[in-house]
Amino acid sequence: MFQKLGLKLTVAVGVIVLVTISIFAYFNSRSDNQSLLAEVERHANQLSEAVKSSTEFDMLLNQRERVRETIMRMGTQSSINRIRIMNKAGAIIYSSDTLEIGKMVDKNAEACTMCHSAGQPLQRVDVKDRTRVFRVHPDSARTLGIINPIYNTRSCSEAACHAHPSSQVVLGVLDVTLPLAEVDKDIRRGQVEVVIFAIGAIVALSLIIGLLVSRWVTRPVRALVAATRHVAGGDLNYVIPETRNDELGMLARSFNNMTHKLGEARLQLFQSDKLASLGRLAAGVAHEINNPLTGVLTYSSFLLKRTKDQPEMQEDLKVIVRETIRCREIVKSLLDFARQSVPKKSQADVNDIISRAAAVVENQLAINHVKLVKDLGESVPTITVDANQMQQVFINLFVNASDAIGPDAGGGTITVTTARLTLSPLGITQIKQAQCPKRHSLMNGEVRIDGKPSIRIKARASGSEGFIYRDPMYGKTRHQFGIAPEVTTAAQVTCPDCSASLLVEGVTCPDCGSAIFAFEVPTKGMVEGCTSRECTWQRWAELDRLGDREFVEMRIRDTGCGISSDEISRIFEPFYSTKGQKGTGLGLAVIWGIIDNHNGTITVESAVGAGTTFVIRIPVEP
């Protein structure tokens, strides 16, 4: 029971409340006691001054009987314990208790210690030092006493009846004592009330805190524990109700999102297993094909040497050797494509990677009279990449550039540059995943825009229905429309698989006022777009909030033959080659996969006869 979080939290808060209220009650009670005692002291001082004033005139006239009557009358009141006047020698000359008149006071008694603590009587005593609280007997009630010195005045020193010398400062002392029984009773009553209030407050607060903890913490945690048990049992469709907006509500949403991602990951893992099986099949087939190809190449090369005097047979054998070598290269590329692995990333200097790649292809470039110019930026930061895979990228691009220049051009130049860039996400961020509200994927690999899978949505308006293939690069508008050209604004935008609406209710485009639609990029928020065909407005709030990002840009430019615009959109497709019979069509597909696994982008700028530039951008932070 005591292992439960709710009980621990309730007990902890209860202890804190107990300590806090106890400290508050202690200081509050002490403050009340001091205030009450101060009020009694003030009353006693006023009473002492009243007695002093009442007897002053009679003392000047030496009317002792009137002074005695005044002291007796005032000293016998229930609120006063005793009034007495002592002369400078310590003899009691007036007192409400007639039995002690004429006696000497003990100067070491509590009533006299204030004035006689230094051995000699003090001439002046502060008001706060005139009072003292004491007990006559250990078991008696407390008593408050106040002494009021009777100072020598001019009227006293010049009086004819009993003149005092002017050099004498203190003539005597007026001592008034008041019982504190009622005051102590009030103090005890106040302390009991404070204790009762503290106990009641602690119990009430503990109950309230317990109820709140049970409602706000214990129940949601139990629901989360139950959900984890469902997930542990394999039920990845279990959903926690998202009814709160606090941290536990966020935790519930995160949990639901996690289970959804786990479900997707399970499907992806299943798909990866299938792809891995296909890869193993491809590797096995390639291996089995490679063995007979090696035999064909060996014997055809041997026959080519033995038939030097048979030109016709030589030509046929050369075709066999050439095509066999080409088949071997295809098999090698197929193996490379099938063996693509998850990059082992670490911090690396891209300039060093380029230098190592250049050293590998240095001799091959020299044979083709191709000059490699390295314009590497000095302030380029390190990036998190798989250095071996990135080196493979540059080697392939250098070799492709050399092939594009060709041996017949009499040489050429490959220029590689690196730089640090700070770019807005617009136009450089690729949307790689897109989902409808029911989690169906909107990505379409059949229709590609600039070599990248498009985002397919279904649009309907004015009796026309078709698909819109949106540009996957955020901010770009190279969309392809499969609806009638006269339809300028789609009335309905839905998911092609489940027909779930993608329209955002109650929100219009800030540029043209048309309705907008939205789809989700998992873990990266919603991407919104305008339903108008003519409007280019887009918004990706989660990405825009992050602001500009830093990239390392690498440009590989050659002076080769260039690539036509029709071919640029297809060069990254597997088995598509611009080299004709000389290429396998897998090199750039492998490069694309490597760059994509590094969250980077690769684009091509080319024109026939003007050379080609490959632009690679890798984010500084992964």
C-alpha positions in Angstrom: 0.0 0.0 0.0 2.8 2.4 0.9 4.4 1.8 -2.5 1.7 3.7 -4.2 2.6 7.0 -5.8 -0.7 8.7 -4.8 -0.3 7.7 -1.1 3.3 8.8 -1.0 2.5 12.1 -2.6 -0.5 12.6 -0.2 1.7 11.8 2.9 4.5 14.0 1.7 2.2 16.9 1.1 0.5 16.2 4.5 3.8 16.3 6.3 4.7 19.6 4.6 1.4 21.0 5.5 1.8 19.8 9.1 5.2 21.4 9.5 4.1 24.6 7.8 0.9 25.0 9.9 2.8 24.0 13.1 5.4 26.7 12.5 2.7 29.2 11.6 0.7 28.3 14.7 3.8 28.6 16.9 4.8 32.0 15.7 1.2 33.2 15.6 0.6 32.1 19.2 3.9 33.7 20.3 3.0 36.9 18.6 -0.5 36.9 20.2 1.1 36.3 23.6 3.5 39.1 23.1 0.8 41.4 21.9 -1.5 40.6 24.8 1.3 41.0 27.3 2.4 44.3 25.7 -1.1 45.5 26.1 -1.2 44.6 29.8 2.2 46.3 30.3 0.8 49.4 28.6 -2.2 49.3 30.9 0.0 48.8 34.0 2.2 51.7 33.0 -0.9 53.9 32.6 -2.2 52.7 35.9 1.2 53.5 37.5 1.2 57.0 36.1 -2.4 57.5 37.3 -1.4 56.5 40.9 1.6 58.7 40.7 -0.4 61.7 39.5 -3.1 61.0 42.1 -0.7 61.1 45.0 1.7 63.8 43.8 -0.3 66.8 45.2 -0.9 65.1 48.6 2.8 64.2 48.9 3.8 67.8 48.3 1.5 68.8 51.1 2.7 65.9 53.2 -0.8 64.6 53.6 0.2 61.1 54.4 -3.3 59.9 55.3 -4.7 60.9 52.0 -1.9 59.2 50.2 -2.5 56.0 52.1 -6.3 56.2 51.4 -5.6 56.7 47.7 -3.3 53.7 47.6 -5.6 51.5 49.6 -8.6 52.4 47.5 -6.9 51.7 44.2 -4.9 48.7 45.4 -7.9 46.8 46.6 -9.4 46.6 43.1 -9.8 43.1 41.7 -7.6 43.9 38.7 -4.7 45.1 40.9 -2.7 42.8 43.1 -0.7 45.4 45.1 0.4 49.0 45.1 3.3 50.2 47.2 5.7 53.1 47.5 9.3 52.7 48.7 11.7 55.4 49.7 15.2 55.7 48.4 16.5 53.5 51.2 14.2 50.6 50.3 11.7 51.0 53.1 8.0 50.5 52.3 6.2 53.6 53.4 2.9 53.1 51.6 1.3 49.8 50.6 -2.2 48.4 49.9 -1.0 45.5 52.1 -0.7 47.2 55.5 1.3 44.3 56.9 4.4 45.2 55.0 4.5 48.9 55.7 7.8 49.8 57.4 9.6 46.7 56.1 12.7 46.9 54.0 12.5 45.3 50.5 15.1 42.7 49.4 17.2 44.5 46.8 18.1 41.1 45.3 14.4 40.3 44.8 13.0 40.2 41.3 11.3 43.5 41.7 14.6 45.3 42.4 17.1 43.6 40.1 16.4 45.9 37.2 17.7 49.0 39.1 20.3 47.3 41.4 21.8 44.8 38.9 25.0 46.9 38.7 25.5 47.2 42.4 24.4 50.8 42.5 20.8 52.0 41.9 20.3 53.3 38.4 19.3 56.9 38.0 17.2 56.3 34.9 15.3 53.2 33.8 13.7 52.7 30.4 10.0 52.1 30.3 10.5 48.6 28.7 12.9 47.7 31.6 10.4 48.7 34.3 8.2 45.7 33.9 8.8 42.1 34.9 6.8 39.0 35.0 7.3 36.6 37.9 5.7 34.0 40.1 5.4 34.6 43.9 5.4 30.8 44.3 6.4 28.2 41.8 2.8 26.9 41.6 1.1 30.3 41.7 -0.2 32.3 38.7 2.1 34.8 37.0 2.2 38.3 38.1 3.1 41.5 36.2 5.0 44.1 38.1 6.0 47.6 37.0 8.2 50.1 38.9 7.9 53.8 38.4 10.7 55.9 39.9 9.6 59.1 41.7 12.1 61.7 40.5 13.0 64.8 42.5 11.4 67.9 40.9 11.8 71.6 41.7 8.5 71.6 43.6 9.8 68.8 45.8 13.2 70.3 46.6 11.6 73.7 47.4 8.6 72.4 49.4 8.5 73.8 53.0 7.2 70.7 54.6 9.9 68.1 53.8 12.4 69.6 51.4 14.7 67.3 49.6 18.1 68.6 48.4 18.1 69.3 44.6 21.1 67.0 44.2 19.0 64.0 45.0 17.6 62.5 41.7 15.4 59.7 42.9 13.1 60.1 45.9 11.5 56.7 45.9 9.8 54.1 43.7 6.2 53.3 43.0 5.7 49.5 42.5 2.4 48.2 41.0 1.7 44.5 40.5 -1.1 43.1 38.5 -2.4 39.4 38.4 -2.0 37.7 35.0 -4.3 34.8 35.8 -7.0 36.0 33.3 -4.4 36.9 30.8 -2.8 33.4 31.0 -6.3 31.9 30.7 -6.9 33.8 27.5 -3.5 32.8 26.2 -4.2 29.1 26.9 -7.6 29.4 25.2 -6.0 31.0 22.2 -3.3 28.2 22.0 -6.0 25.5 22.2 -8.0 27.3 19.5 -4.8 27.5 17.3 -4.0 23.8 17.9 -7.6 22.8 17.0 -7.5 24.9 13.9 -4.2 23.5 12.9 -5.4 19.9 13.3 -8.6 20.6 11.5 -6.7 22.4 8.7 -4.2 19.5 8.4 -6.9 16.9 8.2 -9.1 18.9 5.7 -6.1 19.7 3.5 -4.9 16.1 3.6 -8.3 14.8 2.5 -8.6 17.4 -0.2 -5.1 16.7 -1.5 -5.7 13.0 -1.3 -8.9 13.4 -3.5 -7.1 15.7 -6.0 -4.1 13.4 -6.2 -6.4 10.4 -6.7 -8.3 12.2 -9.5 -5.4 14.0 -11.2 -2.5 11.5 -10.7 -3.6 8.1 -9.5 -6.4 7.5 -12.0 -4.4 8.7 -15.1 -1.4 6.6 -13.9 -3.5 3.6 -13.5 -4.9 4.1 -17.0 -1.4 4.4 -18.3 -0.3 1.2 -16.5 -3.3 -0.6 -17.9 -2.4 0.7 -21.4 1.2 -0.5 -21.1 -0.1 -3.9 -20.2 -2.3 -4.0 -23.3 0.7 -2.9 -25.4 2.9 -5.5 -23.7 0.3 -8.1 -24.7 0.6 -7.0 -28.3 -2.5 -4.8 -28.5 -1.0 -1.8 -30.3 -4.4 -0.4 -31.1 -5.2 0.4 -27.5 -5.9 4.1 -27.0 -5.9 6.1 -23.8 -8.7 8.7 -23.8 -7.2 12.2 -24.4 -9.5 14.3 -22.1 -6.9 16.5 -20.4 -4.5 19.3 -21.5 -1.9 19.0 -18.6 1.3 17.0 -18.5 -0.5 13.7 -18.0 -2.7 14.6 -21.0 0.4 15.2 -23.0 1.8 11.9 -21.7 -1.4 10.1 -22.9 -1.2 11.7 -26.3 2.5 10.8 -26.5 1.7 7.2 -25.5 -1.0 7.0 -28.1 1.4 8.4 -30.7 4.0 6.0 -29.5 1.7 3.0 -29.9 0.8 4.2 -33.4 4.4 4.5 -34.3 5.1 1.1 -32.9 2.3 -0.3 -35.1 3.9 1.5 -38.1 7.3 0.3 -37.1 6.0 -3.3 -36.9 4.6 -3.0 -40.4 7.8 -1.4 -41.6 9.8 -4.1 -39.9 7.7 -6.7 -41.6 8.2 -4.8 -44.9 12.0 -4.6 -44.1 12.0 -8.3 -43.5 10.4 -8.9 -46.9 12.9 -6.5 -48.5 15.8 -8.2 -46.6 14.5 -11.5 -47.9 14.4 -10.1 -51.4 17.9 -8.7 -50.9 19.2 -12.0 -49.8 17.4 -13.6 -52.8 19.0 -11.0 -55.1 22.4 -11.6 -53.5 22.0 -15.3 -54.0 20.9 -15.0 -57.6 23.7 -12.6 -58.3 26.2 -15.0 -56.7 24.9 -17.9 -58.7 25.0 -15.8 -61.9 28.4 -14.5 -61.2 30.0 -18.0 -61.1 29.0 -19.0 -64.6 29.8 -15.5 -65.9 33.3 -15.9 -64.6 33.6 -19.1 -66.5 32.2 -17.6 -69.7 34.6 -14.6 -69.4 37.6 -16.8 -68.7 37.0 -19.1 -71.6 36.0 -16.4 -74.0 39.1 -14.4 -73.1 41.2 -17.6 -73.6 39.6 -18.2 -77.1 40.1 -14.5 -78.0 43.9 -15.0 -77.5 43.9 -18.3 -79.6 42.0 -16.9 -82.5 44.2 -14.0 -83.4 44.3 -15.1 -87.0 40.5 -15.4 -87.3 39.2 -11.8 -87.5 35.5 -12.8 -87.9 35.6 -15.1 -84.8 37.6 -12.4 -83.0 34.8 -9.9 -83.4 32.2 -12.3 -82.1 34.4 -13.2 -79.1 35.0 -9.5 -78.3 31.2 -9.1 -78.2 31.0 -12.0 -75.8 33.8 -10.6 -73.6 32.4 -7.1 -73.6 28.8 -8.2 -72.7 30.1 -10.7 -70.1 32.0 -7.9 -68.4 28.9 -5.7 -68.5 26.9 -8.5 -66.9 29.5 -8.8 -64.2 29.3 -5.0 -63.5 25.5 -5.3 -63.3 25.8 -8.1 -60.8 28.3 -6.1 -58.8 26.0 -3.1 -58.7 23.0 -5.3 -57.8 24.9 -6.6 -54.9 25.9 -3.1 -53.8 22.2 -2.0 -54.1 21.0 -5.0 -52.1 23.6 -4.5 -49.4 22.6 -1.0 -48.4 22.8 -0.8 -44.6 21.9 1.7 -41.9 24.6 4.3 -41.7 27.0 4.2 -38.8 27.1 7.9 -38.1 29.7 9.9 -36.3 31.1 13.4 -36.4 33.3 13.8 -39.5 34.9 16.6 -41.6 33.4 16.5 -45.0 36.6 18.1 -46.5 38.6 15.1 -45.3 36.1 12.7 -46.8 36.3 14.5 -50.2 40.1 14.4 -50.1 40.1 10.7 -49.4 37.6 10.1 -52.2 39.7 12.2 -54.6 42.8 10.1 -53.7 41.0 6.9 -54.7 40.0 8.1 -58.2 43.1 10.2 -58.8 44.7 7.8 -61.3 41.5 7.1 -63.2 40.9 10.9 -63.6 44.5 11.4 -64.8 44.1 8.7 -67.5 41.1 10.5 -68.8 43.0 13.9 -68.5 40.4 15.2 -66.1 41.5 17.8 -63.6 39.9 17.8 -60.1 39.7 21.2 -58.5 38.9 21.3 -54.8 37.5 24.6 -53.4 36.8 23.5 -49.9 35.5 26.0 -47.4 37.6 26.6 -44.3 34.7 27.3 -42.0 32.7 24.2 -42.8 31.6 22.5 -39.6 31.7 18.8 -38.9 28.5 16.9 -39.6 27.1 13.6 -38.3 27.5 11.1 -41.2 28.8 7.6 -42.1 32.2 8.6 -43.5 32.5 5.4 -45.6 29.1 5.8 -47.2 29.7 9.5 -47.9 33.1 8.6 -49.5 31.3 6.1 -51.7 29.0 8.9 -52.8 31.8 11.2 -53.8 33.7 8.4 -55.6 30.6 7.5 -57.7 30.0 11.2 -58.5 33.6 11.7 -59.6 33.6 8.6 -61.7 30.3 9.6 -63.3 31.6 13.1 -64.0 34.7 11.7 -65.6 32.5 9.4 -67.8 30.4 12.4 -68.7 33.5 14.3 -69.9 34.7 11.3 -71.8 38.1 10.5 -73.4 37.2 12.2 -76.7 36.8 15.6 -75.1 40.5 16.0 -74.7 40.2 16.5 -70.9 37.9 18.5 -68.7 37.5 19.8 -65.2 35.6 18.6 -62.1 35.1 21.2 -59.4 34.0 20.3 -55.9 33.2 23.0 -53.4 31.9 23.0 -49.8 30.3 25.8 -47.9 28.3 26.4 -44.8 24.7 27.7 -45.4 21.8 28.9 -43.3 18.6 28.3 -45.2 14.9 28.7 -44.7 13.0 25.3 -44.7 11.0 26.5 -47.7 12.2 24.8 -50.9 14.8 22.6 -49.3 12.8 20.3 -47.0 11.3 17.1 -48.5 8.1 15.6 -47.1 8.9 11.9 -46.9 5.8 10.8 -45.0 2.2 12.0 -45.2 -0.9 10.6 -43.7 -4.6 11.1 -43.7 -6.6 11.3 -40.4 -7.1 7.5 -40.5 -3.3 7.0 -40.9 -3.3 5.9 -44.5 -0.2 6.9 -46.4 -0.6 9.6 -49.1 2.9 9.1 -50.6 3.0 7.9 -54.2 6.1 6.4 -55.7 4.6 5.9 -59.1 4.3 9.6 -59.9 7.6 11.3 -59.0 8.3 15.0 -59.1 12.0 15.8 -59.6 12.7 12.2 -58.9 10.9 12.2 -55.5 7.7 10.4 -54.6 4.7 12.8 -54.8 1.9 13.3 -52.3 -1.4 12.0 -53.8 -4.7 13.4 -52.8 -8.2 13.0 -54.3 -10.0 16.1 -55.4 -13.6 16.6 -56.6 -15.4 19.8 -57.9 -18.1 20.6 -60.4 -18.7 17.0 -61.3 -15.0 16.4 -62.1 -12.9 14.0 -60.0 -9.3 13.1 -60.1 -6.0 13.1 -58.3 -3.6 15.9 -57.5 0.1 14.9 -57.1 1.7 17.6 -54.9 5.3 18.5 -54.9 7.0 16.8 -51.9 9.4 19.7 -51.5 7.9 22.1 -48.9 7.4 25.5 -50.5 7.6 24.4 -54.1 4.6 24.2 -56.4 5.5 21.8 -59.2 2.2 20.0 -58.7 0.6 17.7 -61.2 -3.1 17.9 -61.7 -5.3 15.0 -62.8 -8.5 16.9 -62.8 -10.1 19.1 -65.6 -8.2 22.3 -66.2 -11.4 24.4 -65.8 -11.6 23.3 -62.2 -9.8 26.1 -60.3 -10.9 25.3 -56.8 -11.5 21.8 -55.3 -14.7 21.5 -53.4 -13.7 18.3 -51.7 -10.2 17.0 -50.9 -10.0 13.4 -49.5 -7.7 10.5 -48.9 -7.5 8.2 -52.0 -7.7 5.1 -49.8 -10.5 5.8 -47.3 -12.1 9.0 -48.6 -11.5 10.7 -45.3 -11.8 14.5 -45.7 -8.6 16.5 -45.5 -10.4 19.9 -45.4 -9.9 22.1 -42.4 -13.3 23.4 -41.2 -13.7 27.1 -40.5 -10.3 28.1 -41.8 -9.6 29.8 -45.1 -6.5 30.6 -47.1 -4.9 33.9 -45.9 -3.9 34.7 -49.5 -7.0 34.0 -51.6 -9.7 33.1 -49.1 -10.3 29.6 -50.4 -10.8 26.6 -48.2 -7.6 24.8 -47.1 -6.7 21.2 -46.5 -4.1 19.5 -44.3 -2.3 16.2 -43.9 -0.1 15.0 -41.1 3.7 14.4 -41.3 4.2 11.9 -38.5 6.0 13.4 -35.5 6.5 16.7 -37.4 3.0 18.3 -37.4 0.5 19.3 -40.0 1.2 20.6 -43.5 -1.6 22.9 -44.9 -2.3 23.9 -48.5 -4.8 25.8 -50.5 -7.5 24.1 -52.5 -7.2 26.8 -55.2 -5.3 25.7 -58.3 -3.9 29.1 -58.8 -2.8 29.8 -55.2 0.7 28.8 -54.0 0.1 29.2 -50.3 1.5 26.5 -48.0 2.1 26.3 -44.2 4.0 23.8 -42.1 3.7 25.5 -38.7 6.0 23.0 -36.8 8.8 23.4 -39.3 8.4 27.2 -39.6 8.6 27.5 -35.8 12.1 26.0 -35.8 13.3 28.7 -38.1 16.3 28.6 -40.4 18.7 25.7 -40.3 22.4 25.3 -41.0 23.6 23.0 -43.7 26.8 21.9 -45.3 26.5 22.2 -49.1 28.7 20.2 -51.4 28.7 21.0 -55.2 30.3 18.6 -57.8 30.3 20.4 -61.1 31.8 18.9 -64.3 32.3 20.2 -67.8 30.8 17.1 -69.4 28.1 16.6 -72.0 25.2 17.4 -69.6 21.8 15.7 -69.1 18.6 16.5 -70.9 15.6 17.8 -68.9 13.6 14.6 -69.7 16.3 12.4 -68.2 16.9 14.5 -65.0 13.7 13.4 -63.4 14.6 9.7 -63.8 18.3 9.5 -63.2 17.9 8.4 -59.6 15.6 5.5 -60.5 17.1 2.0 -60.2 18.4 0.5 -63.5 18.0 3.8 -65.4 21.2 5.0 -67.0 22.2 7.8 -69.3 25.3 5.9 -70.3 23.5 3.4 -72.5 25.2 0.0 -72.5 28.0 1.2 -70.3 26.0 1.9 -67.2 24.0 -0.3 -64.8 21.6 2.4 -63.6 22.2 1.6 -59.9 25.0 4.1 -59.0 22.8 7.2 -58.5 20.1 5.1 -56.9 22.6 4.0 -54.2 23.8 7.6 -53.8 20.1 8.7 -53.4 19.6 6.1 -50.7 22.7 7.1 -48.8 21.9 10.9 -48.8 18.2 10.1 -47.8 19.4 8.1 -44.9 21.4 11.1 -43.7 18.3 13.4 -43.8 20.0 15.3 -46.7 19.0 16.3 -50.2 20.6 15.8 -53.6 19.6 17.8 -56.6 20.8 18.1 -60.2 21.4 21.2 -62.3 22.3 20.3 -65.9 21.8 21.2 -69.5 23.0 19.4 -72.6 26.4 20.6 -73.6 26.8 22.8 -70.5 27.9 20.3 -67.9 26.2 19.0 -64.8 26.2 20.1 -61.1 25.1 17.8 -58.3 24.2 19.7 -55.1 24.2 17.8 -51.8 23.0 19.4 -48.6 23.4 17.7 -45.2 22.1 19.3 -42.0 24.7 20.3 -39.5 22.5 18.9 -36.7 20.9 15.5 -37.5 
